[in-house]
């Protein structure tokens, strides 16, 4: 801890009783944006408790990610650590779909192809809907080989 923090008697990230580390307005914005409380409003006490619970959740999630990174002898927590935490720890298993384990692009494309095939077999009427709703990226051979270079345009938008 720095000298200024020692004087104040507070360490970085340490909560002062009656206060939260997260701004309550931020937590309220998240709740409002999620559509949970469309007509309802949160009391100050409810917002405070929700903010404290959010801090606790973040702390535990980071600790789980840190355990994963430490097991791999790394000091930096990566996405793969957070994803492994959702698979390994019961308290985070509800996040398995939100933070899935990373897979290769080829495996993801293969899974999508298999899923589309299964969907078509169970509901043949989806043939036209699947084709129109699933965006498919198109790349030229040059783009796939990394040979296409973007041209820079002048600030006025006119070409030379």
C-alpha positions as CSV (number, residue, x, y, z in Angstrom):
1,X,0.0,0.0,0.0
2,X,1.2,3.5,-0.8
3,X,1.9,6.1,1.9
4,X,-1.3,8.1,1.0
5,X,-3.4,4.9,1.3
6,X,-1.8,4.1,4.7
7,X,-2.6,7.6,6.0
8,X,-6.2,7.3,4.9
9,X,-6.3,3.8,6.5
10,X,-7.8,2.4,3.3
11,X,-6.3,0.0,0.7
12,X,-7.2,0.0,-3.0
13,X,-10.4,-2.0,-3.5
14,X,-11.3,-2.1,0.2
15,X,-14.9,-1.2,0.9
16,X,-15.6,1.5,3.5
17,X,-18.6,0.5,5.7
18,X,-21.8,2.0,4.2
19,X,-20.3,2.6,0.8
20,X,-19.8,0.5,-2.3
21,X,-16.9,0.2,-4.8
22,X,-19.4,0.1,-7.7
23,X,-21.4,3.3,-8.3
24,X,-25.0,2.5,-7.4
25,X,-26.2,4.5,-10.4
26,X,-24.2,2.1,-12.6
27,X,-25.9,-0.9,-11.0
28,X,-29.3,0.7,-11.4
29,X,-28.5,1.4,-15.1
30,X,-27.7,-2.3,-15.6
31,X,-30.9,-3.4,-14.0
32,X,-32.9,-0.9,-16.0
33,X,-31.2,-1.9,-19.3
34,X,-31.9,-5.6,-18.6
35,X,-35.6,-4.9,-18.6
36,X,-36.1,-6.5,-15.2
37,X,-37.7,-3.5,-13.5
38,X,-39.6,-1.8,-16.2
39,X,-42.3,-0.2,-14.0
40,X,-40.6,-0.8,-10.7
41,X,-37.9,1.2,-9.0
42,X,-35.3,0.0,-6.6
43,X,-35.1,1.5,-3.1
44,X,-31.7,2.9,-2.0
45,X,-31.3,-0.1,0.3
46,X,-32.1,-2.6,-2.5
47,X,-29.7,-0.8,-4.8
48,X,-27.0,-0.8,-2.2
49,X,-27.4,-4.6,-1.4
50,X,-27.4,-5.4,-5.1
51,X,-24.2,-3.4,-5.5
52,X,-22.5,-5.3,-2.6
53,X,-23.7,-8.6,-4.1
54,X,-22.3,-7.6,-7.5
55,X,-19.0,-6.8,-5.9
56,X,-18.9,-10.1,-4.2
57,X,-19.8,-12.0,-7.4
58,X,-17.0,-10.2,-9.3
59,X,-14.5,-11.0,-6.5
60,X,-15.4,-14.7,-6.4
61,X,-15.3,-15.0,-10.2
62,X,-11.9,-13.4,-10.3
63,X,-10.7,-15.6,-7.5
64,X,-11.9,-18.7,-9.5
65,X,-10.1,-17.4,-12.6
66,X,-7.0,-16.7,-10.6
67,X,-7.0,-20.3,-9.3
68,X,-7.2,-21.5,-12.9
69,X,-4.3,-19.2,-14.0
70,X,-2.2,-20.2,-11.0
71,X,-2.7,-23.9,-11.9
72,X,-1.2,-23.1,-15.3
73,X,1.6,-21.1,-13.6
74,X,0.5,-17.8,-15.0
75,X,-0.1,-14.5,-13.2
76,X,-2.5,-13.2,-15.8
77,X,-6.1,-14.3,-15.9
78,X,-7.2,-15.1,-19.5
79,X,-10.6,-15.8,-21.0
80,X,-9.8,-19.5,-20.9
81,X,-9.4,-19.3,-17.1
82,X,-12.8,-17.7,-16.7
83,X,-14.4,-20.2,-19.1
84,X,-12.8,-23.1,-17.2
85,X,-14.2,-21.7,-13.9
86,X,-17.7,-21.9,-15.3
87,X,-17.2,-25.6,-16.1
88,X,-15.4,-26.5,-12.8
89,X,-17.1,-24.6,-10.0
90,X,-20.7,-25.3,-9.2
91,X,-21.5,-21.7,-8.2
92,X,-20.6,-20.5,-11.8
93,X,-22.1,-23.3,-13.8
94,X,-25.1,-21.1,-14.6
95,X,-22.7,-19.1,-16.8
96,X,-21.6,-22.0,-19.0
97,X,-23.6,-20.8,-22.0
98,X,-22.6,-17.2,-21.4
99,X,-18.8,-17.9,-21.0
100,X,-18.3,-21.1,-23.0
101,X,-15.0,-22.8,-23.4
102,X,-13.1,-21.5,-26.4
103,X,-13.1,-23.6,-29.5
104,X,-11.3,-23.3,-32.9
105,X,-13.1,-21.6,-35.8
106,X,-13.2,-24.8,-37.8
107,X,-14.9,-26.6,-34.9
108,X,-17.4,-23.7,-34.4
109,X,-18.3,-23.8,-38.1
110,X,-18.6,-27.6,-38.0
111,X,-20.9,-27.3,-34.9
112,X,-23.0,-24.7,-36.7
113,X,-23.3,-26.9,-39.8
114,X,-24.4,-29.9,-37.7
115,X,-26.9,-27.8,-35.7
116,X,-28.4,-26.4,-38.9
117,X,-28.7,-30.0,-40.3
118,X,-30.4,-31.2,-37.1
119,X,-32.8,-28.2,-37.2
120,X,-33.7,-29.0,-40.8
121,X,-34.3,-32.6,-40.1
122,X,-36.7,-31.8,-37.2
123,X,-38.4,-28.9,-39.0
124,X,-38.2,-29.0,-42.8
125,X,-40.1,-25.7,-43.0
126,X,-37.0,-23.9,-41.7
127,X,-35.2,-24.3,-45.0
128,X,-35.9,-20.8,-46.3
129,X,-35.8,-19.2,-42.8
130,X,-32.4,-20.7,-42.0
131,X,-30.9,-19.5,-45.3
132,X,-32.2,-15.9,-44.8
133,X,-31.5,-15.4,-41.1
134,X,-28.0,-16.9,-40.7
135,X,-25.4,-14.4,-42.0
136,X,-22.6,-16.1,-43.8
137,X,-19.4,-14.2,-44.3
138,X,-18.0,-14.2,-47.8
139,X,-14.3,-13.8,-48.4
140,X,-12.3,-13.7,-51.6
141,X,-9.3,-16.0,-52.1
142,X,-7.1,-13.0,-51.6
143,X,-8.7,-12.2,-48.2
144,X,-8.4,-15.8,-47.1
145,X,-4.7,-15.8,-48.0
146,X,-4.2,-12.4,-46.3
147,X,-3.0,-10.8,-49.5
148,X,-5.7,-8.1,-49.7
149,X,-4.5,-4.8,-48.4
150,X,-6.8,-2.0,-47.6
151,X,-6.3,1.2,-49.3
152,X,-6.1,4.3,-47.3
153,X,-8.4,7.2,-48.3
154,X,-7.6,10.8,-48.0
155,X,-9.4,12.8,-45.4
156,X,-11.6,14.6,-47.9
157,X,-13.0,11.3,-49.2
158,X,-11.7,11.9,-52.8
159,X,-9.4,9.4,-54.5
160,X,-6.2,10.5,-56.0
